[in-house]
Amino acid sequence: MLNLPVYIPALMLLATAIALYFFYEAVSNKKVTYAVITWIVIQGIIASTGFYTKTDTIPPRFVLVLLPPIVTIILLFSLPKGRTFINNLHSKNLTYLHTSRIFVELVIWWLFLSKLAPEDITFEGNNFDILAGLTAPFIAYFGIHKKLISNKLILIWNVICLGLLLNVVITGVLSSPLPFQQFNFAQPNVGMLYFPYVFIPGVVVQLVLFSHLVEIRRLLRN
């Protein structure tokens, strides 16, 4: 673990818990939730050993953080049983899940102040992802619960916020001290190689990505 003030890892764990809570509320399936919790525990144990801090391996060890969730998402959208699972998810809770992004952005900002992340991936740089977290409760309540916002506008919100997510994810990955690093060599993105900040790319980003894809698919079908 990094020697940072306790409120920073605490906020990271809170962001992860919020994302997990709303995912559970959207899924209402204990087995699926237990699978995600198991993934969180495994990644936490691996990251706490410093495994991901060795960055000169081929393939990069960090692939173990990103690839399994991405493959799972692809399979869910590709297989009939996966699509059935997706069709039964609750849109309101998937949208509330994005509030976790507020706390993630604060964590990233503190990592930057601690010289563990580049300014580019903070809200002082080129990352506006916090806007998705701030607006998510309004979309969930007024758009999905009260139905005062049209599906077209909700779709536009999801597409824009997905773009905000991809912007910071791509910049963050290409700023990491990995063989394919392209940006921010003076201050690489090293904080997320450690526990519990590995939960940003390994858990919260994956749940946020999944939630956007589910909602965009639903809105396009309707």
N, C-alpha and C positions, 0 to 999 in steps of 0.2 A: 504494500500500500504506500501511497505517497504521503509525505508528512505535510498535510494541509490542515487548516482549521476544521474542526469536527463538523461544522455546519455545512461544509461543501459536500463531503460524502453522504451526510444525512439527507441533504436535498436531492442528491442523485438517487438514493434509495427511495425517497418519497416519490420522485418522478416515475420510477419504475413501478412502484406500488400502485400509483394512480392509473397508469397505462394498463397494468394487469387487472385491476379492479373493473374498469370499464370494459375490458375485453371479456372478462368473465360474465359481466352483466349482459353483454351482447350475445354471448355464446350460450349461456345457461347450461353448460355441459362441464361437469366436474372433471371428467377424464381428459378433456382437451386442456382445461386449465391446469391440471396436474402435469400434463406433458410440458406446458410452457414453464411452469415452476421448476420442473426437473432441468429444463434447458438453462434456466437462470442459475440454478445451483451449480450445474456443471461448469458453466462459463465463469462463475464467480470463483470456484475452486481453481480452475486452470489459470485464470488471470492473477490470482493471489500468489501463485508460485513464481511469477515473473516470466512465464512461458512466452508470452507475446512480445516481451521487450527485446527478444533476440530477433532482429529484423532483417538479417542478411541471408536468410535461408531461401531456397528455391524448391517448391513454391513457398511463398510467404506463410508463416504460421497463422497470420491474421485471417487467412482464407477460412479457417475453422470457425471464425466468428460470423462471417458474412454468408458463406455458401449454403450451409444447411437450412437456414430460414428461407433464403431465396428459392432454393429447390422445393421446399415445402409449399411455398406460395404458388409456384408454377404448377405443382401437382394438384393443388386444390382447385385451381382454375381450369385444369386440363381434364381431370377425371370426373365422370358422372357423379360419384359419391361426394367428391369435393365440391362440385357445383351445387349439389343438394344441400350440403352443409352451409355453403355461402348464402344460399337463398333464404335460409332460416335465421340469419343473423339480424339483430335489432339495430336499425339505423341510428336511432337517437343515441344509444350508448357508444356506438362506434364513433360518432361525432364528438361526444363528450370526451372520448379518449384523447383527443388532440390537445386538451388542456395541459396534458403532461409536457407538452413542448415549451410551455412558459418556463417551467422549472429546469428543463434541460438547457434552455438558452442561458439561464442565469448561471448554471454550472459551467457551461462552456466559457462564459465571460470570465468567471473566476479562475478557470484554468488558464485563460489568456493572461490575466493579471499575475498569475503565478509562473508565467513563462513556460507553460506546458501545452499551449495551443496558439496558433497564429491569429492575429486580429481579423483576418479575412473571414473566419468562420464564426465571428461574433456579430452581435447587432450593432457594434461600433464599426464593423467592416462592411462586408457584402452579404451578410446573412440577415434576412428579414423574416425568418421562419417564426419568430415569436408572434408575428401578426396572426398566424394561423391559430396559435393557441389562445390568443386573446379574443378572437372572433368566434371560435368554435362554440362556446356556450350560447351565443345569440343564434347561430345557425341551428343548433340542436333544439333549443327551446322554441324560438319563434318560427323556424322553418319546418322542423320535423314534428315537434310536439303540437304546436298551435296551428301549423300549416298556413302561416301568414306570409311566407316567402315561397315563390314559385319553384318548382323542381328545376327549371332552367337556371335560375340564379344559384340554387344549391349546387347544381352541376358545375357551373362556372367557378364557384368558390372552391370546390374540390379540385378542379383542374389547376387553378392558380396555386392553391396550397400544396398540391403535389409538385408543381414546378419549384416552389420555394424549398421544399424538402430535397428534391433532386439537386438543386443548386448547392446546398450546403453539404450534402452527402458526397457529391463528386469532388467538390473543393477539399473537403476534409480527407477523403481517401487519397487524393493526389498530393496532399500536403503531409501525408504520413511518411515516416522514414522507412519506406519500403522500396524494393528494387525499381518500381515504376513511379517514384515520386517526381512531380513536375513543378510544384509550387512551394513557396515559403521555406526555402532551405535554411534561412537564417533562424527561423523559429518553426520547426516542424510540429506536426500534430502528434505529440507523444503521450498526452494525458490519457487518451482512450485505450492505451495499451495496458493500463493498470486497472485493478479492482478498486472501486465499483464502476468506474467510468466506462469500462468495456460494455456496460449495459446500454450505453447510448447507441452504438452501432449494432450491437448484438441482440437487443431486445426492443427498446422503445422505437427506434427507427423502423424496425421490421413490422411492429404492430401498427405504427402510423401508416406505413406504406400499404400494408394489407387493408387497413380500414379505408383508405382513399380508393384503392382499386375495387373493393367491394361496392362502395357507394357509386362510383362512376359507372360500373357495370349495371347496377340496379337502375340508375337514373336514365342511362341510355336505352335500356330495355323497355322502360315505361314511356 
